[in-house]
Amino acid sequence: MWMVRAGEHGRVFEDFKQHNIVAIGWDDLEDLTNIQNAGEIRGKIDQKYKEETTGWKAISASQVSRFRFDFKENDYVVTYEPESRVYLVGIIKMSLSLRFGA
């Protein structure tokens, strides 16, 4: 089961719920469809975030790589809204989309 936080303070929780999706930020990295491995993601992060520390870059690349390469169809995903402590559990059905269930 994967945990994907719905943004800072759960700010996109309702978007996840309403659109039956799970997503991560990282818009600056652009389309990762043709990325073949974690090293390429790390290269993009190094390029876009030159001012960040090596440790930050390593952690960030690891998170993006897991989302891009390790999430698979039929994996379970959970997210939550921290203020109300409401949790949504879903199943990945196709290409990083999510169907939420009770």
Secondary structure by P-SEA (a helix, b strand, c coil): cbbbbccccccaaaaaaaaccccccccccccccccccaaaaaaaaaaacccccaaaaaaaaaaaaaaaccccccbbbbbbcccccbbbbbbbccccbbbbcc
